Amino acid sequence: MNKRFRKYYEKQLLKEEKITVTESQKKLIKALAEGFTLADTAKSLNISYNTLQKRIQKLYRQFNTHSRKELILKCLENNIIRFSDITPHFRKRFFSKPVDYPICVPNNSTEPLSEQERKCLKLIALGKIRKEIVQELKLLNINSYNYLQAVICRKLNAKNITNSMTIAYELGYLK
């Protein structure tokens, strides 16, 4: 590699390691992490919408990112903001992969699943659709199925049925 290019890349690496932000930039990043629209963020910071956009573009250049998601993830990596600064409903946008969230296997104090609930999980794992599951489990209607799903999620301390499938697999219900 050419010396000139090597020096350039070394400078870039040093730049990435030493990211410092001002207090106003930190407030802006925290406001972006709260998940509000840009218009609401501009109002809360008492600046115009155009000024906000320019400041965000400057942050993108400073952190060498291209989106809000990348910016916030880099700020998390560099300990500029904490994970708790991101509002729970907005975290889904940033951490859509299940790997990003640790699997919460419930402790032993939770209720065990009934035979019908286990059958329901196995049918879901097989890729059956709701209508087929309702017929196979001899439920009254789709609402009964939805209630059964809610009970499974509650018993496994899961956010949704996909999360409950992961937990059920970890606990050995699907083996």
Secondary structure, 3 states (H helix, E strand, C coil): CCHHHHHHHHHHHHHHHCCCCCHHHHHHHHHHHCCCCHHHHHHHCCCCHHHHHHHHHHHHHHHCCCCHHHHHHHHHHCCCCCHHHCCHHHHHHHCCCHHHCCCCCCCCCCCCCCHHHHHHHHHHHCCCCHHHHHHHHCCCCHHHHHHHHHHHHHHCCCCCHHHHHHHHHHHCCCC
